Amino acid sequence: MKASAPWSTRDRLLLLCLWAIFAALVQRFWFLTDDSYISFRYSRNLALGNGLRFNLGEHLPVEGYSNLLWVLACAGIERLGLNIEFWPLIISGLCGGGLLTLVYRTMRMRLELDTTPAFLASLSVAAFPPIAVWSTGGLATMPFALLLFITFERSILRRKAIHGPSTCVAIVGLCLIRVEGAYWTVAILLLTAVSRRAAGERLGYGYLLASCALVATVVAQVTWRNAYYGLLVANTVSAKGGMSMARLERGLDYITGWTLTMLVPLLLIPAAWIALRQKRKAILLPLVAMAMAGFAFSILVSGDYMTFGRFMVPFWAFNVLLLGVMWQALHERGHRRTCISAALACVVIGLLPGWDVHLVPKSVRERFHFRHNTPRHSSEFEQWRNQERYAQVWAARGRVLKRWLKPGSSIVLDTGIGATAYYSDLFIHDRGGLVTRETAERPALSDRLYSPGHDMKKPMKFFLKYRPDTIIAEWPTRPALANQLERVRAKLERLGPDIEADYLVDFRPVPAWDAPSPHLFVVYARRIEEGESPEQVAALVDQRAADVLDGITPYRDVVMDGYPLPPWYRPEMSEPTRSRPR
């Protein structure tokens, strides 16, 4: 490779162009996923002085998050009274922009690529839908990706010896931003030793300082976790962990499906081959290793149910550096037009799945279906839409349950615990074990695989010993209300012969301003209160259901039951809309 010109005004203008493309794509994919609300609930409880706990009470708290540093940052947002559904996404987006800047700068200043190959390769970050999607979402994916790249750059790509102080800061952040951060720090330090030795350099004081920072951070975090949560590893590891041949196969389906969707990752093969044929193996070999590591990690953890390959996103920057090396090789050999055409074609191909357009037929992609909780294969675009919609539905469910159930009451939930818990303030018994310690500590009931990360499920009967206030909650529309009441009663009977002595089935209307769809109801099995007659309540419920089917507006019952109305509601509005009228 030939040395490039120093950082110039042209580089700044090109970087500004990359930022504009990136910002437009981030705005297009702006969304929140339900899992982000799990972190938000921990953050709010911490900001309110209740500690890092999901459910309030005297019980031992459960570490149901995997991103401590992100939870602490969101707690600061909650403490300042800022919008928790907006500012974490801004921070995540800025981290994505920072990663884009570092990738372009690294290619220009460290890999010494010409401006054109560096810009073309950087487009595969700025205009890559998975990067844009996970620059929002509300999770720590993009901060993790940024800290992973900074740690690698400070340790391996730096021209001089390892810079101890800045590397230590990056290592501490990487260890705390994700539970697997410490493992990646170990991997980077091992690659650093190989890289520096291959370059004929001594590891020196900076390497020792970085290693000490790793050990100190891990020891401090494990000690604190054991003292506060009574565990040596995060509860999320117990709830989602485990290895079997079936899980490894699902992980392989995960990366295969993602690759066949995005297609651009296939270029890693020729890019790695070109990089390893060049002289500077001291830095290019670790790059290849980190690019491949994302695939290996995703297989070992059996994939991830979330959209657009969330587990692959933090490693994409390393793939892009190798793409830059490949475009530079074509550029130097005089194939300038081929270089530009191929790079732009890759950008377009990578963009297509963001609009649910696919070059690989669905019949091929669905062979690698890995979200086993759903029988039908969904594209990554459809999954993104589903995550966005379900987060809104479960948030509405939380607001409704908060209004109809007593403060501090408990409920058993299967899915959507994040947004439901955040908006309801209820005590959640989690069938998946994420925030319920006893569920995660015991082995799964069967070897059947569900969606990645959701294999550990317990039946509803498992939670009856906790005497939850509500155990079943369904969401029928008006035509299906009577049938849903009977279905919930049948589910209740299957839980045991004596269950009806403790629980009864009831329902309430969901106002339009809180409903994801019109004429929605919540049907639930609740604990019988003292002084209630189950027979009388059942008769009243049947009568109210008959009224609904006769066309009587459910908002009469809303007002009668004292449901808090929006300040803009007027009595003449028989069925107010979800948004305030102009």
Secondary structure, 3 states (H helix, E strand, C coil): CCCCCCCCHHHHHHHHHHHHHHHHHHHHCCCECHHHHHHHHHHHHHHCCCCCCCCCCCCCCCCCCCCHHHHHHHHHHHHCCCCCCCHHHHHHHHHHHHHHHHHHHHHHHCCCCCHHHHHHHHHHHHCCHHHHHCCCECCCHHHHHHHHHHHHHHHHHCCCCCCHHHHHHHHHHHHHHCCCHHHHHHHHHHHHHHHHHHCCCCCHHHHHHHHHHHHHHHHHHHHHHHHHHCCCCCHHHHHHCCCCHHHHHHHHHHHHHHHHHHCHHHHHHHHHHHHHCCCCHHHHHHHHHHHHHHHHHHHHCCCCCCCCCCCCHHHHHHHHHHHHHHHHHHHHCCCHHHHHHHHHHHHHHHHHHHHCCCCCCHHHHHHHCCCCCCCCCCCHHHHHHHHHHHHHHHHHHHHHHHHHCCCCCEEEECCCHHHHHHHHCCEEEECCCCCCHHHHHCCCCCCCCCCCCCCCCCCHHHHHHHCCCEEEEECCEHHHHHHHHHHHHHHHHHCCCCHHHCEEEEEEEECHHHCCCCCEEEEEEEECCCCCCHHHHHHHHHHHHHHHHCCCCCHHHHHHCCCCCCCCCCCCCCCCCCCCCC
